[in-house]
Amino acid sequence: MGKKDKKSKTAEQKARTAARQEKKAVQKDKKGKSKELFDSDNEDVDLEAIRAEYERKQAQFLEVTESPCEPPSARSSATLIGSPSNSSLLLFGGEYFNGASATFFNDLFVYLIEKDEWRKVTSPNSPLPRSGHAWTRSTAGDIYLFGGEFSSAKQGQFYHYNDFWQLNPSSREWTRIESKKGPPARSGHRMTYFKHYIILFGGFQDTSQQTKYLQDLWIYDCHSYTWFNPTLAPATQKPDARSSFSLHPHEAGATLYGGYSRVKATAVAGKQKKGGVQGTRSVLKPVVHQDTWFLRITLPASDAVGGIPPSVRWERRKKPVNSPNPTRAGATQVYHKGRGIAFGGVHDVEESEEGMDSEFFNTLLAWNVERNRFFQLALRRPRAAAKRQVDERSAKKGRGKLDEEELLRNLAALEANASVKITETTATQDDHPPEDDPKRVAKPSLLTMPHPRFNAQLAVKDDTLYIFGGTYEHRDREYTFDEMWAIDLGRLDGVQEIYKRELDDWYGSDDEDSDSGSDNDDESLDEDVEEEGPGGVPLPIRKSHDRIEDERTMVPEAPEVLEPEIQETAVPDTRPHPRPFENLRDFFARTSILWQEVVSDNLRKIDQSSGQSVKELRKHAFDQAETMWWDCREEVTALEDEQDEAGIGEVVSIAERNHDQGGTARRR
């Protein structure tokens, strides 16, 4: 037995040696390709000439065309948004870096959600290739884009855009908006909307020698087609300069959270000299911001002359409760029903001047804007089929649900100012497509979050979160994920794979591969690997970084500025609240009359109760019920989990149970 074991070990060692030699040969081939890519790039290129060539090629398109295509190639720093006009997603721009050269895109992709199809749009008039730009929808349903950056292949030269564009999401047509006075060129900024205004804040400018972070505020009036740069009093507080923050719409303005910047700091230079004097030098330290701000916007008087800007004021808020810990960058949020939904992020710990240790996350968080509190969103297994008595009760309520579905359709039509034709409550195939469409291939669904990453592009459409791309770093290599996932924010019952592809090889510098082929590295890597990453590259074991309670962190945060805050008095909320396991439709069906009374009381206070039709009243009531349902979603989800663990199913009141049974129920 001993000789056999020894022979088997010897054979295994020979196989491992052969594998290492083959791996070194592949790495040598990669180095040759990398050298060719580096040598073919000339950093003395004229970026203006390159962009002019892009314009010439783009002018060859005579009209806007849209054709089926494969999913977009891997890219980072793109923009993803849910179309305001239909059930689709829009993706524009971005860049891809393979370790040797950077490629920039100006593709406009459309993802048709219902058909699970991708379309590529070509246009004679569209923004030039860029990344790090920002866009937002408007209340009128258009999409506005500003800025971004473009660089040479080796990123030795940078160009920042200051152009402003309008996209019609229905016709896919771009229109460049010319203005004499507008924001200066930048990237990494954020935009949102308020009334008929577009709000832009922050960002940075990179000249390859230095990076300047910005803290200026710009407001665009969609009616007068004018940019405004509001001036604040010298002593007025405002957010520090930053990029990659979250900017959300609000009924009274906008809210801002977090961000990233680099600030000047003094560091020790060299060893201590004789006499106790030690040299210092100026360095740039990364700062992850965790402060929150509210931008209060006051509209001009109704009789004011056109072209008068609104008045604005920044108000600092308290630090959010249960803020993500440790702090993380690259976890920009997407707005959804009064919440900011964030995914992933990276926490950097600077160990020395030469190296930095990074921790990546795949946590899904929700920041409730009004409560200023973070909640962790965890995936849950789909609930088992309801009991027989619940099915019988649901069958008895079938007619009522059909009536409620017709009401919701009428409310949606009323919101779009469309005429509503009263018909019989019949559920047609067009109104309710079957869930199991035989023509549509079922997508894989997982109960685990996608791999940790940062700077993933997020969008929400029809209460579903879409996660596109993202970046992960392993050793000296950077990987851009070539995939997209979907999560139902109401159910949280799994992660659906829209598409996923393996990545191309990494063409890094010689230093990155010089020592990676040693025997010791291979053996230690085998011990610490949990799975294969993009392109077959092994990734380290995922660490658990899902804690969000306050703890010490090694990444410097922006200094807390103590400001006088107004004490808030808690007022009991007497409005209806959703129950565990109650969806939005059932919640509104149960509380519709109560919400109509709330709306009537509010309108009566401002003398606007007259003139409201029944349909309009129900529309306002449904809007408030929907807001309440999503506002309580995290707490209700926690109650549902507790009841599931205790073996408790759906909670039904005695009054409803008696009503379903058609009489007084027997008490046991």
Sequence and secondary structure as in RCSB ss.txt:
>XXXX:A:sequence
MGKKDKKSKTAEQKARTAARQEKKAVQKDKKGKSKELFDSDNEDVDLEAIRAEYERKQAQFLEVTESPCEPPSAR
SSATLIGSPSNSSLLLFGGEYFNGASATFFNDLFVYLIEKDEWRKVTSPNSPLPRSGHAWTRSTAGDIYLFGGEF
SSAKQGQFYHYNDFWQLNPSSREWTRIESKKGPPARSGHRMTYFKHYIILFGGFQDTSQQTKYLQDLWIYDCHSY
TWFNPTLAPATQKPDARSSFSLHPHEAGATLYGGYSRVKATAVAGKQKKGGVQGTRSVLKPVVHQDTWFLRITLP
ASDAVGGIPPSVRWERRKKPVNSPNPTRAGATQVYHKGRGIAFGGVHDVEESEEGMDSEFFNTLLAWNVERNRFF
QLALRRPRAAAKRQVDERSAKKGRGKLDEEELLRNLAALEANASVKITETTATQDDHPPEDDPKRVAKPSLLTMP
HPRFNAQLAVKDDTLYIFGGTYEHRDREYTFDEMWAIDLGRLDGVQEIYKRELDDWYGSDDEDSDSGSDNDDESL
DEDVEEEGPGGVPLPIRKSHDRIEDERTMVPEAPEVLEPEIQETAVPDTRPHPRPFENLRDFFARTSILWQEVVS
DNLRKIDQSSGQSVKELRKHAFDQAETMWWDCREEVTALEDEQDEAGIGEVVSIAERNHDQGGTARRR
>XXXX:A:secstr
 HHHHHHHHHHHHHHHHHHHHHHHHHHHHHHHHHHHHHHH  TT  HHHHHHHHHHHHTT  S EEEEE    S 
BS EEEE SSSSEEEEE  EEE SS EEE   EEEEETTTTEEEEEE SS   S BS EEEE TTS EEEE  EE
E TTSSSEEE   EEEEETTTTEEEE   SS   S BS EEEEETTEEEEE  EEE SS EEE   EEEEETTTT
EEE     TT     S BS EEEEETTEEEEEEEEEEEEEEEE SS  GGG   EEEEEEEEEEEEEEEEEEE  
 TTS TT   EEEEEE    BT  SS  BS  EEEETTEEEEE  EEEE  SSS  EEEE   EEEEETTTTEEE
E           HHHHHHHHHTHHHHHHHHHHHHHHHHHHTT           TTTS  SS TTS    EESS  
   BS EEEEETTEEEEE  EEEETTEEEE EEEEEEETTT   EEEEEEE        HHHHSSTTSHHHHHHH
HHHEEEE GGG EEE        S    SS B                 S    TT  HHHHHHHHHHHHHHHHH
HHHHHTT  TT  HHHHHHHHHHHHHHHHHHTHHHHHHHHHHHHHTT      HHHHHHHHTS     
